[in-house]
C-alpha cells in the first residue's frame, strides 16, 4: 500500500497541475471478498480499494480519474507450476471455467485508461471469470 500511495501521490500532483489524468491501481478479488489464510494479502488489497475510492472522490473534480482492477485466478508463470489438481479447482470456481490470462488483465487496464471510460472513476473492476458470483 505504501508504494501505491507514494506513486499515486506523485502522479496525482502532475495530473492535477495539467487538469487531467488516469491513475490505475492493482487490487484483487481477495481484497473484495477475502480468502482463507490470506489475511495480510486481503487487508492490503482492500486498502488499495480504499485508496482508489477515496482518490476517485478527491481527484475527480480536478480532472483525474482513479480506478482499480481486481484480478481473479490468472494463468502466469507462477500458477503454471501449480499441480494440475489445483489449477482444475481454480477453474471450477470460475463461471467461465477457465483461468484468466495476462491479456485479459491488460485489456481491462487499457479500457480503464481510455477515453471510452471517461465517466468511470472510483471503480474496482473485477476481472475474474465469475469467481465471485
C-alpha positions as CSV (number, residue, x, y, z in Angstrom):
1,X,0.0,0.0,0.0
2,X,2.9,2.4,0.7
3,X,4.1,2.1,-2.9
4,X,0.6,2.6,-4.3
5,X,0.1,5.6,-2.1
6,X,3.5,7.2,-2.8
7,X,3.4,6.7,-6.6
8,X,-0.2,7.8,-6.7
9,X,0.5,11.0,-4.8
10,X,3.4,11.8,-7.1
11,X,1.4,11.1,-10.2
12,X,-1.7,13.0,-8.9
13,X,0.4,16.1,-8.4
14,X,1.4,16.2,-12.0
15,X,-2.1,15.3,-13.3
16,X,-3.8,17.9,-11.1
17,X,-1.5,20.5,-12.5
18,X,-2.3,19.5,-16.1
19,X,-6.0,19.2,-15.3
20,X,-6.3,15.6,-16.4
21,X,-5.0,12.1,-16.0
22,X,-5.8,8.5,-15.0
23,X,-4.4,6.6,-12.1
24,X,-4.9,2.8,-12.2
25,X,-4.3,0.6,-9.2
26,X,-3.9,-3.2,-8.8
27,X,-6.1,-4.9,-6.3
28,X,-7.5,-8.5,-6.2
29,X,-10.8,-10.2,-5.8
30,X,-9.3,-11.4,-2.5
31,X,-9.3,-7.7,-1.4
32,X,-13.1,-7.6,-2.1
33,X,-14.2,-10.9,-0.6
34,X,-11.3,-12.2,1.5
35,X,-9.7,-15.7,1.3
36,X,-8.9,-18.3,3.9
37,X,-5.3,-17.9,5.1
38,X,-4.7,-14.6,3.4
39,X,-5.5,-12.0,6.0
40,X,-2.4,-9.9,5.2
41,X,-2.9,-10.0,1.5
42,X,-6.6,-9.3,1.7
43,X,-6.1,-6.4,4.0
44,X,-3.5,-4.7,1.7
45,X,-5.7,-5.2,-1.4
46,X,-8.7,-3.8,0.5
47,X,-6.5,-0.9,1.4
48,X,-5.8,-0.3,-2.3
49,X,-9.5,-0.3,-2.9
50,X,-10.0,2.3,-0.2
51,X,-7.3,4.5,-1.7
52,X,-8.9,4.1,-5.2
53,X,-12.4,5.1,-4.0
54,X,-11.1,8.0,-1.9
55,X,-8.9,9.4,-4.6
56,X,-11.8,8.9,-7.1
57,X,-13.8,11.3,-4.9
58,X,-11.0,13.7,-4.2
59,X,-9.3,13.9,-7.6
60,X,-12.4,13.7,-9.9
61,X,-13.2,17.4,-9.6
62,X,-9.6,18.1,-10.6
63,X,-9.9,16.1,-13.8
64,X,-8.2,12.9,-12.6
65,X,-9.9,9.5,-12.8
66,X,-8.8,6.8,-10.4
67,X,-9.8,3.1,-10.8
68,X,-8.5,-0.3,-9.9
69,X,-8.5,-3.8,-11.4
70,X,-9.2,-6.8,-9.2
71,X,-8.0,-9.9,-11.0
72,X,-9.2,-13.4,-10.1
73,X,-7.2,-16.6,-10.9
74,X,-4.8,-15.7,-13.7
75,X,-2.5,-18.1,-15.6
76,X,1.0,-16.8,-15.0
77,X,4.5,-18.5,-14.9
78,X,3.9,-18.9,-11.1
79,X,0.5,-20.6,-11.5
80,X,1.7,-22.8,-14.3
81,X,4.0,-24.5,-11.8
82,X,1.0,-25.5,-9.6
83,X,-0.3,-29.0,-9.7
84,X,-3.0,-29.7,-12.3
85,X,-5.4,-30.6,-9.5
86,X,-5.1,-27.1,-8.0
87,X,-5.5,-25.5,-11.4
88,X,-8.6,-27.5,-12.1
89,X,-10.0,-26.4,-8.7
90,X,-9.3,-22.8,-9.6
91,X,-11.0,-23.2,-13.0
92,X,-14.0,-24.9,-11.4
93,X,-14.6,-21.9,-9.2
94,X,-14.9,-19.6,-12.2
95,X,-18.3,-19.4,-14.0
96,X,-16.3,-19.2,-17.3
97,X,-14.4,-22.5,-16.3
98,X,-11.0,-21.2,-17.2
99,X,-8.2,-19.2,-15.8
100,X,-7.7,-15.6,-16.9
101,X,-4.7,-14.5,-19.0
102,X,-2.4,-11.6,-18.7
103,X,-4.1,-10.3,-21.8
104,X,-7.5,-10.3,-20.0
105,X,-6.0,-8.1,-17.3
106,X,-4.1,-5.8,-19.8
107,X,-7.4,-5.3,-21.7
108,X,-9.1,-4.2,-18.5
109,X,-6.4,-1.6,-17.8
110,X,-6.4,-0.5,-21.4
111,X,-10.1,0.1,-21.3
112,X,-10.0,2.0,-18.0
113,X,-7.1,4.2,-19.3
114,X,-9.0,5.0,-22.5
115,X,-11.5,7.8,-23.3
116,X,-14.2,5.1,-23.6
117,X,-14.0,5.0,-19.8
118,X,-14.1,8.8,-19.3
119,X,-17.1,8.6,-17.0
120,X,-15.7,5.9,-14.7
121,X,-13.9,6.7,-11.5
122,X,-13.6,5.2,-8.1
123,X,-14.5,1.8,-9.5
124,X,-13.0,-1.6,-8.9
125,X,-13.3,-3.8,-12.0
126,X,-13.3,-7.5,-11.1
127,X,-11.7,-9.5,-13.9
128,X,-12.3,-12.9,-12.5
129,X,-14.3,-15.0,-14.9
130,X,-17.1,-15.1,-12.5
131,X,-15.2,-16.5,-9.5
132,X,-17.1,-14.3,-7.0
133,X,-20.7,-14.5,-8.4
